[in-house]
Amino acid sequence: MHLRGYPADPNTNKCLLMAAEKDIRLNCELLDIEAGACESPEYRRLSPFGKAPCLKEGGYVVSGIQAILAYMDVRGEGGSLNPKKAAILGEQNYWVDVAERFIDPNVTVLTSRLKNNTESANENDVQSAKAVIGEAMDTLDTVLSDRRRFIAGDYSFADIHWTAAVHLCVLADHQDLISDRPNIKQWYDRVKGHTSKVSKKQTYSHLASLEEIREKRLKSVA
């Protein structure tokens, strides 16, 4: 599989994590979202609406995070990450939606200062973004107090979404969002140590590093 994405993008990091979880070899190519690469005619031929990231395997092309993760989940090794019980599936999808609506856009505000960008967010924007993230995390922290190891019980799509976002918060030097919430901190320690049931290898190390974000490099998943 071939992925076009951006190291500071939460959705690209979700793809890296899913590839590691499902033991998928993922060749990655930089898509410079900040420089407007999504609007280029060449990219629009792959992704007509300019959605990112974009995944290609053979003659099949799909873009947008929901479609890509669903494809990788089925195409990769091992069982599906989707819970089999309806109530747990609903809870997973609820927390995925929270991550996409409230966490990811605000994480992007926090990471804008990592990219040597003259248009990085000002302090008021950063504090506003942290407030929204913190409110959502307060609710999740309460949920995680129910002696569950992962967000929906077993490791699922919800953990993929939240791990990528929390990782970027830490890189952006906002560790207090995690350390101030003991149940999220314990969950975060667990996902950092989580190993794929297929490869038996830790998955967290495949997320983009601070250096890769600053240098606009996107590593592949072997």
Secondary structure in CASP SS format (residue, H / E / C, confidence):
PFRMAT SS
TARGET T0000
AUTHOR 0000-0000-0000
METHOD secondary structure of the structure
MODEL  1
M C 1.00
H E 1.00
L E 1.00
R E 1.00
G E 1.00
Y C 1.00
P C 1.00
A C 1.00
D C 1.00
P H 1.00
N H 1.00
T H 1.00
N H 1.00
K H 1.00
C H 1.00
L H 1.00
L H 1.00
M H 1.00
A H 1.00
A H 1.00
E H 1.00
K C 1.00
D C 1.00
I C 1.00
R C 1.00
L E 1.00
N E 1.00
C E 1.00
E E 1.00
L E 1.00
L C 1.00
D C 1.00
I H 1.00
E H 1.00
A H 1.00
G C 1.00
A H 1.00
C H 1.00
E H 1.00
S C 1.00
P H 1.00
E H 1.00
Y H 1.00
R H 1.00
R H 1.00
L H 1.00
S C 1.00
P C 1.00
F C 1.00
G C 1.00
K C 1.00
A C 1.00
P C 1.00
C E 1.00
L E 1.00
K E 1.00
E E 1.00
G C 1.00
G C 1.00
Y E 1.00
V E 1.00
V E 1.00
S E 1.00
G C 1.00
I H 1.00
Q H 1.00
A H 1.00
I H 1.00
L H 1.00
A H 1.00
Y H 1.00
M H 1.00
D H 1.00
V H 1.00
R H 1.00
G C 1.00
E C 1.00
G C 1.00
G C 1.00
S C 1.00
L C 1.00
N C 1.00
P C 1.00
K C 1.00
K C 1.00
A H 1.00
A H 1.00
I H 1.00
L H 1.00
G H 1.00
E H 1.00
Q H 1.00
N H 1.00
Y H 1.00
W H 1.00
V H 1.00
D H 1.00
V H 1.00
A H 1.00
E H 1.00
R H 1.00
F H 1.00
I H 1.00
D H 1.00
P H 1.00
N H 1.00
V H 1.00
T H 1.00
V H 1.00
L H 1.00
T H 1.00
S H 1.00
R H 1.00
L H 1.00
K C 1.00
N C 1.00
N C 1.00
T C 1.00
E C 1.00
S C 1.00
A C 1.00
N C 1.00
E H 1.00
N H 1.00
D H 1.00
V H 1.00
Q H 1.00
S H 1.00
A H 1.00
K H 1.00
A H 1.00
V H 1.00
I H 1.00
G H 1.00
E H 1.00
A H 1.00
M H 1.00
D H 1.00
T H 1.00
L H 1.00
D H 1.00
T H 1.00
V H 1.00
L C 1.00
S C 1.00
D C 1.00
R C 1.00
R C 1.00
R C 1.00
F E 1.00
I C 1.00
A C 1.00
G E 1.00
D C 1.00
Y C 1.00
S C 1.00
F H 1.00
A H 1.00
D H 1.00
I H 1.00
H H 1.00
W H 1.00
T H 1.00
A H 1.00
A H 1.00
V H 1.00
H H 1.00
L H 1.00
C H 1.00
V H 1.00
L H 1.00
A C 1.00
D C 1.00
H C 1.00
Q C 1.00
D H 1.00
L H 1.00
I H 1.00
S H 1.00
D C 1.00
R C 1.00
P H 1.00
N H 1.00
I H 1.00
K H 1.00
Q H 1.00
W H 1.00
Y H 1.00
D H 1.00
R H 1.00
V H 1.00
K H 1.00
G H 1.00
H C 1.00
T E 1.00
S C 1.00
K C 1.00
V C 1.00
S C 1.00
K C 1.00
K C 1.00
Q E 1.00
T C 1.00
Y H 1.00
S H 1.00
H H 1.00
L C 1.00
A C 1.00
S C 1.00
L H 1.00
E H 1.00
E H 1.00
I H 1.00
R H 1.00
E H 1.00
K C 1.00
R C 1.00
L C 1.00
K C 1.00
S C 1.00
V E 1.00
A C 1.00
END
